[in-house]
Amino acid sequence: MNLKPLNEQEKRVVRLREVKKLTCREIGARLGVTASRAAQIHAAARTKLKDFEKHGEDALSLLPGRVRRLVVDHKINSRARVRAAIESGRLSWNEGFGGIIWDGVMLPQVSRKTWAVLYEWAGRPPLP
């Protein structure tokens, strides 16, 4: 089982649930969370794994929700499309205004952190 796209907590929950066959209540007790929270973590991890299996590095589940919504809303929902938009100048960061510019229009409520995640997901070097 390739657990690459998961964070450490998700990896641990998947291993405990699927390898050790523990219940969500037992997992919750080990992690200090409720059984329902353990079940939520497991469900989210399974969704990420399925998406990663199907789409690899283009899996949108690898992105935080705000970034995922941005790429879906603007129909640039692959790494190659985001990279092409950045390279063509259609998608950029305006330091003066502190926002992402898409086709000449500043997107509302988008932080530099969102830009940094999007930029790196597109295969660009990390921002300073």
C-alpha positions in Angstrom: 0.0 0.0 0.0 1.5 3.3 -1.1 0.8 5.8 1.7 2.9 8.6 0.1 0.2 11.3 -0.1 -0.9 10.9 3.5 0.4 12.9 6.5 1.7 11.0 9.5 -1.5 10.9 11.4 -3.4 9.6 8.4 -0.7 7.0 7.8 -1.0 5.8 11.4 -4.8 5.6 11.3 -4.8 3.6 8.0 -2.2 1.2 9.4 -4.0 0.7 12.7 -7.4 0.3 10.9 -6.4 -1.8 7.9 -3.3 -3.7 9.0 -3.8 -4.1 12.8 -7.7 -4.3 12.3 -8.4 -2.0 15.3 -11.8 -0.3 15.7 -12.2 3.4 15.4 -12.8 3.5 19.2 -9.4 1.8 19.8 -7.6 4.0 17.3 -9.2 7.1 18.9 -8.0 6.0 22.3 -4.5 5.6 21.1 -4.5 9.0 19.3 -6.4 10.9 22.0 -9.4 11.7 19.7 -13.0 10.4 19.6 -14.0 7.3 17.6 -15.9 9.5 15.2 -12.8 11.7 14.6 -10.7 8.6 13.9 -13.3 7.4 11.4 -13.2 10.8 9.7 -9.4 10.7 9.4 -9.6 7.2 8.0 -12.3 8.2 5.5 -10.3 11.2 4.3 -7.2 9.1 4.0 -8.9 6.5 1.9 -10.3 9.3 -0.4 -6.8 10.7 -0.8 -5.3 7.3 -1.5 -8.0 6.5 -4.2 -7.5 10.0 -5.8 -3.7 9.5 -5.8 -4.0 6.0 -7.2 -6.1 7.4 -10.1 -4.4 10.7 -10.8 -0.9 10.4 -9.3 0.8 13.8 -8.6 -2.2 15.5 -10.3 -4.5 14.3 -7.5 -6.4 17.3 -6.3 -6.9 15.7 -2.8 -3.2 16.5 -2.3 -4.1 20.2 -2.1 -5.6 22.1 0.8 -9.3 23.0 0.2 -8.8 26.6 -0.7 -6.2 25.8 -3.3 -8.3 22.9 -4.7 -11.3 25.2 -5.0 -9.2 27.8 -6.8 -7.9 25.4 -9.5 -11.3 23.7 -10.0 -13.2 27.1 -10.2 -10.7 28.4 -12.8 -10.5 25.1 -14.7 -6.8 24.7 -14.2 -7.1 21.5 -12.3 -3.9 19.8 -13.3 -0.3 20.6 -12.5 0.5 21.0 -16.2 -2.3 23.6 -16.6 -1.3 25.5 -13.5 2.4 25.5 -14.7 1.3 26.7 -18.2 -0.8 29.5 -16.7 2.1 30.7 -14.5 4.5 30.5 -17.4 2.2 32.4 -19.8 1.5 35.1 -17.1 -2.2 34.3 -16.9 -1.7 33.3 -13.3 0.6 35.4 -11.1 1.2 36.8 -7.7 1.1 40.6 -7.3 3.3 41.5 -4.3 2.1 45.1 -4.3 -1.5 44.2 -3.8 -0.8 40.9 -2.0 -3.0 38.7 -4.2 -3.2 36.2 -7.0 -4.0 37.7 -10.4 -5.9 35.5 -12.9 -6.3 36.8 -16.4 -5.7 40.4 -15.2 -8.2 40.2 -12.3 -7.2 39.9 -8.6 -8.8 37.0 -6.9 -10.5 37.8 -3.6 -9.3 36.4 -0.3 -6.3 34.4 -1.6 -3.2 34.5 0.6 0.5 34.2 -0.2 0.4 30.8 1.4 -2.2 29.7 -1.1 0.0 31.0 -3.9 3.1 29.2 -2.5 1.2 25.9 -2.4 -0.1 26.4 -5.9 3.3 27.4 -7.2 5.1 24.4 -5.7 2.3 22.0 -6.9 2.9 23.3 -10.4 6.5 22.0 -10.1 8.1 25.4 -9.5 10.8 25.9 -7.0 9.7 26.8 -3.4 9.2 30.5 -2.8 11.6 32.3 -0.4 
